[in-house]
């Protein structure tokens, strides 16, 4: 037998396990119950270990490593624990890199496992060999190559700690195939214990004093680190003190949008009056948001590095506090722990804020109102129908493109964990995220909104949706072009389209070719009946919306 050939999962001696078995046991002890990926020969012992009935981890076979990594990233968003992805070396690892980048920008716990070449081949540019420590260092919290089977429990434990503590993020474990096939009697490590930082009593007293002095306070929330209990505590606090709340980029599910405290989101294509209101605020309480590029409208809403507003910045990663903006008060704390402290804060004298908050809410309501100049195919009415038909806990996923502007503007999120979307702005995210969401919550309705270009970047994993028999409804907004790029072309180089036109398949026929439900509509009036039929199909479904390509956004036409 070749010394690098994987051993069978039945150990040669009592107490011995191979590296694949030790790895799977370590993942399971840390709460992993599923793994997404594409199998490769360098990781065969892992798949052999998963074959055992008592492995406790379900493997979801995917059609592409990019979509596999996005499924894992989305699962991390949904569960709050690292999503697990396994891929082969070289091309497999590089195609999974996009999921790492999304997890990094979105502060999502994730672990990517890569089968590496044998240790004796390292440094020779062996078949598909790469140095993953060097390659992935800038888009992960930690990358390690495990050089001994005896260290697998230790380093897996560390991977979970690193991925979950402080600002969550991705970790990469590169494991040579001979390490995976080696046997050992090493013991399992204890499950990970995550320590979350909270604010001190003195910091909360300072917050109370700063808020009490404010005339136009505003709260900005990101979706990092919340729990359902913390969201309830936060809502009670802002409603009791009549504080207006703005959602950071793709964090609209932190506060129920029906609350009178909710005044909109800072996002791509967001309300200009809302951005002006943020600039007018004299105090900003920012919780769980990094204050990145999109939330700050390309770093223009506040002065860099010292904002004119009083800035209270709460974020679990201390390295983010003061990274761009110097806070008046920076608090390295988990959002849930901070919400617990807010619930105990003495009531504020907030009568002076009533008009400020009411005006802000009315502006949001007006921004969502139906347009009198609506186009023949009105995407706003499609989104509003979803508001009516979807239950409060429905999960809506999306990728990137101008079609998302309608979703951001018109959909009303009501519960935490119902907006699964990439802050990294990656295309092709909505479909794999929907797969992960429906697997994690089979009892809940999952809807994916995708552009034609966005869907085609992940379309091969519609097969995974069918193979897993998941009743996800995919709504494809087909305008036969890369719409967001076309919008920028029209702004900077009008009437000179270049490289943005698309020739698409018949998406409804594509769905039917898989044995799934598929149909296409040409008018928004047809959507309610089409959506009802898709839901009634009780399986994977595609509804293709053949929209007017001249309508670039709700407010802009070519």
N, C-alpha and C positions, 0 to 999 in steps of 0.2 A: 504493500500500500504506500502511495506517495505520502511523505510526511506532512504535506499540507492538505491532504484530502480530509474533508470533514468527517469526524467520527459520528457514529449513529447516536441517537439520543439515549439509548440504553447504555449506561456507563459500564466500563470494563470491571470496575471494582465498586463495592458498596461505598457510598458516600462521595463518589466522584461524579462530577458533572462536566460537560464541556462548556466552552465559553458562551455558546449560544443559549444553553439552558440557564447558566448563571445570570446572563444579561436579562433574559425574559423574566426570571424570578425577581431580579432587582427592580425591574420596571413595575411588575405586579405589586410588589411590596410597597411601592410608592404611589399606588392608586391608579396606575395606567390600566385601562380595560379595553383599549383599542389601539390599533396601529395602522397607519396609512402608508402605502408605498408601492413600489414596483420591484419585483424580485430580481436579484442578480446573483451570479455564481460566487461572488466574494462574500456573500452573507448567508450562504446555505444553512449553516448550523442554527441561525436564528429561525429560519422558516421551519426547520425540522423540529425545533423546540416548540414552536407554535402549533405543530400538528398534534401534540399530546392533548388528550381531552381535558386534563386538569391545568393547562397552561394559563387559563383565565384571561387571555388577551385575544380579542377578535381582530383578525387581519383583514383589511379592506384593500383588495387588489385594485390598482388604478391603471389607467392607460397612458399616463404621462407623469413624470416626476414633478413638474411644476404644479399641476393640479393636486397631486398627492400632498405636496408640501403646503399648499393653501388649505386643503382639508384639515391637515394637522393644526395649522395656525388658527383656523376658524374654531376648531374644537377647543383650542386653548382659550380663545375669547369666551366661549360658551361655558366652559367648565371652571375656569380660573386656575386650572392645573395644566402642566405642560402637555400640549398636543404632541404626539409621537409620530415621526415619519422615518421610514427606513428606505434607503436607496443604495444602488451599487456605486462603484467608484467612477471617477472621471466624468464622462458625459452625464451619468445619472445624478451625480452630486452637483454638477454645474446647473443642470436644469432645475434642481431643487433650490438653487440659490435665491430664486425670486421669492419663495415662501419665507426664507430667512430674512430677506430685506423687509418684507411686509411685517413680520414679527418684530423686527427691530424698530421700525418707524411707528408701529402701533402699540408698542410696549406689551407684547403678548408672550406668555411663557410657552416655550416650544423646545423640543429636543429632536435634532436631526441625527440619525445614526447612519454612518457610511461604512460599507465594507471596503477595507483598504487592501493593497497588495501585501503579500507575505513580508515579514520583517526582513528576511534575507535578501529581498529584492529592492528594498527601499534605497533611493538615491541613484538607481541605475536607469531611470526613466523606463521602468517596466510598463507592461501593457496597462494603459489607462491610469498610470500613477500620477498623483498630484500631492502637493504639500497643502493640506487643508488648513493647517494652523496659519500659514501665511495668507492663503487665499481668502479665508472668511473672517479674519481678525477684525476688520473694520465694520462688520455688520452683525456681530454677535457679542454677547456678554462674555463668552468663554469658548475656546476651541481646544480640545485635547486629543492626542493620539494615545490610545491605551496600549501600552507595550508589554503587559503581562496579564494573563488570565486571572491571577490572584488579586489584581487591583480593580477588577470590574465592579464589585459591590461598592468599594470606596468611591470610585470616580462617578458611578451612576448616582450615588447619594449626593455627591457634590454638585452634579449637574442639576438635580432637582432643586437644591438649595439656591444655586446661582440663578436659575431661571425664574424663581418665584420671589426671592427676597429683594427689597429695595424696588427699583424700577424693574418690572418683569421684562423678560426678553428671551431671545433664542440662544441655545447652546448646541455645539456640534461635538459628537463623539465619533472619532475615526478609529475603527478597530480592524487591524490586520486579520486576514482570513485565517492565518495559522494561530492567532490568539483565540479566535472564535472556536477553532477545532481542538485546541489544547484542553486537557482535563485537569481538574483541581478539586481539592477537598475544602476550598475556602468557604467560610461561613457567610451567610447573608448579613448585610448591614441593617441597622434599625431604620424604620421609615423616616422620611424627612420631617423635621419640625421647623415650620416657618415662623419667624419672628417678625411681626409688623410694628413699625414705629408709630407712636401716637404723639399728640401735642402735649406740652406741659401745662400745668395750671396757670403759670405765669404768662405763657403765650396766649392762652385763651382770654386772660384778663386784658392783655394788650389788644386783642381783636375786639373785645367788647368796647374798649375805650375808643378805638379808631372808628368803629362803626357808629358809635354814638355821636361823633363829631361830623359825620358825613351828611351832606345834603342830597347827593345824587349817587347813592351806592348801587353797585351792580355785582351780581355773582356770575361767574363763568365756570361751567362744569365740563370736565373731560370725563371719559368713561373708564378711567384707570382705577381699579381697586375697590369698586363698590360691591355691596351685597344688597339683597332685597330689604333687609332690616334697616340698613344704613340709608337707603333711598327713602324709606318711610320716615326715618328720623329727620332727614334733610328736608323733606317736603313739609313736615310739621314746623320746622324752624323757620323756613322762608315764608310760609303762609302766616304764621303767628306774628312775624315781624314785618310783613308786607314788603318783602324784598323781591325785585325783579331778577329773573334768572335767564341767562343766555347759554345755549349749548355750544361748546366748542365743536370743531370739525368732526362730523360723524359721531357725535355723542348725544344725539337727540333723545335717546331712550333713558337718560338718567332721571329726568323729571317728566311726569305725565304732561304731555303737551296740552291737555285740556285744563290744566291748572291755570288760574288767573295770574300766577307768578311767572309763567313761562312766556317769554317775549320773542322767541325765535332762535335761530342758529347762525353762527358765523361760519360760512361754508363757501364753496365755489358757487358763484352766481347768487350770493345772498343779497338781502335787502340793503340798499344804500342808506336809507334812513336809520336802519338798525346800526350800521357801522358808525354813522354820525352820532348816534345816541351813546355808543360805547366811548367815543372820543370825548363826549360831553360829561361823562361820569367823573365824579371826583374821588371815588374809591372803588377799587376792583378787588373782590375776593375770588381768587382763582383756585379751584379745587380739582385735582386730578387731571389737569391739562398742562402740557409742557410749554404752552404758548409758542407753538411752532409757526411755520410759514403761513398756512392757510388760516388758522384761527386768528392770526394778527393781520390778515390781509397783506401778506408779503412784508411784514414788520413795519407797517405804516400806521396802525391804530394807536400805538404808544411810542413815545420817543425812546430811541436806543442810545445809550444803555439805561438811562434814568427816566422813567415815565413821569409825566406831570401829575398823574393820578397817584393817590396812595395805593400801593400794590401789596396785597397780602397773597403770597404764593404758597400753596400747599401741594406738595408732590412727593411721592415716596422715594424718588431718587435724589439725594442731596446734590449730586453733581449737576442737576438741571436748574437748581436755584441760583440765579445770578449768572447763568450761562450766557443769556442774551440780555435779560432785563434785571436790573438791580432792584430787588424787592425792598419795600419799607420794612416788611416782616416776612422772612422766609421760614417755612416750617416743613422739615422733612417728615412727612407722615402719610400713612395709608389713608385713603379717602374714607373707608369704613370706620377706622378708628377716629378720624377727625369728626365724622358725623355724630358719633357717640358723644364726643365732647360738646359739639354744638347743641345737642339736645339738653345738655345741663346748663347752658349759658343763660344767665339772667335775662329777662325780657328787655327789649330795647324800646326807647321812646320813639316810635316810628311814624307818628302822625304826619310829620313833614314829608314823608316819602310817598304818601298815598297818591297824590296827583302824578308824581313822577312814574310810579309803577303802573297806574291806570292808563296813562297816555302811552306807555310802552306796550302794554298789552293790546290796546286798541289798534295801534299801528301794525302789530302782528296779525290781528284778525282781519284788518283791511288788506294786508298783503296776501292773505289766503283767499280773499273773496273771488268769485268767478269773474272772468274778464268779459266785458261787453264786446270786445273785438276778438273773441276766441276764434282760432283757426278751424277749418272744416274737420280736421282730426285733432280734437282737443285732448292732449295728454292729461291736462288738469282734471278733466272729468273721469278719466280712467283711474287716476290715483285717488280721487274722492270716492269712487265706487269701492276701492279697496278699504278706505276708511270705514265705510258702512258695513262691508261684508266680512272683514277679517276680525276674529276675536282679539281681545286685548293682548293675549300672549302669543299671537302669531309672529313668526320670525320672518323678516324681510331682508333678503341679501341683495347686494349689487356689487358691480365692479366699478369701472371708470368710464367716463364719457359724458357728453352733454345731456343725455337722457336722465342722468341722476339729478339734474337741477330740478326737474319736475317732482321727483321723489322727495328731495330735501325740502322743497317749498310747500308741497301740498299734503304730504302724508303726516298723520299725527300719531307719533309713537306714544304708547301708554304704559309700557312696562320695561323694566331693565332687561337687557339681553335680547331685545327684539330687533335691534339695528346691527346687522353684521356686515360691515363694509370696511374697505381698506383705507386707512389714512395715508398709506404709501401711494395711493392713486393708481394701483396696478390694474390693468385690464385683465379679463378672464378670471376674475375672483368670484363673481356671484354664484356660478354653477357649482364649483367645488365647495364653497361655503355652505350652499344649500344642502349638498350631500351630507356634510358633517353635521349640520343642524338637525336634519331629519333623522339621522342615526342617533344623535344624542337625545332628541326629544320626539320619539315616534308618534306620540299622542297629539302633538301640536301641528298646526297648519304652517307650512313653510312655502314662501313665494320668493322666486328669484326674478329680479328685473335686470335685463341685460340689453345692451345695444347689439346691433348686428356684428360689428367688429369685435366687441367685447365677448360675445358668445362664441364666435369662431375661434378665439384664442384658447378656449377650453372645451370645444364641442366634442372632442373625442371621449371625454368623460361623461357625456350623456349616457354612454354605454354602461358606466358604473352605476348611474342612477337607475337604469333599467335592470341591471344585474342584481342590485340590492332591493329592487321592487319598492322604491320610495315614491310616495305620492306627492312629489314636488311639482308645483305649477311654475313653469318658466315663461315669462312674458318678454318676448324679444321685440325691441323697438327698432324696426328696420327702416332706416332712411338711406340705405345703399351708399354710405360714406362714413369716413371717420369724422363725425360731426364736430367734435371739440376742436380738432386741428383745422377743419374747414372754417370754423368761426374765427379762429385767430388769423387764418389767411385772408379772410374777408376784411378783417380789421386793419391788417398791415399791408396786404397786397390785394386790394379789391379787384374782383372779376378776373383773377388769375389763378384758378384752382389747379393744384398740382399734387399728384400722389395721394389723393384722398377718396377718389371714387372706388366703389367696391362692387364686384359681381358676386352675388350671394346665391346659395342654393335655395330651393323651396323648403323653408324650415318646417312647415307643417308636414310635408312629405318625408322629410328626414326623420321626424318623430315617428311617423307611421311605419317607416322602414324598420324601426326597432320594435315594432309591435306596440308602441305607445300612442297616446292620444295626441293628435295634432290638427290645428286649424289656423286659418289666416283670416283677418278681418281688414276692411278698408275704411271703416268709419267708427268713431268712438261710440255711437249709439248701439253698435253691435257687441260691445264688450261685455255688458252684464250677462247676457245669455251665453256668450262664449266662455266666460269665466265659470258660470254655473255648470256648464257641460264638462269643463276641464276638472273641476272638483268632483263631480259625480263619477268621473272615470275611475277614481280611486287608485290611480297609478301615476307614473310620470306623464307629464303633459306639456306641450308647447302651444302657446298662443302667439302667433306672429302678428304684430301691429304694423300695417303698411302705412306709415305716417307720411306727412308732407315734408319732403327733405328741405324745403325752403324755411321751415320753422326751426331755427337753430336752438333757441331757448324760449322760455315763456315770453320774453320781452324783445327778442331779436329775430328778424327775418333777413334772408339774403335778398 
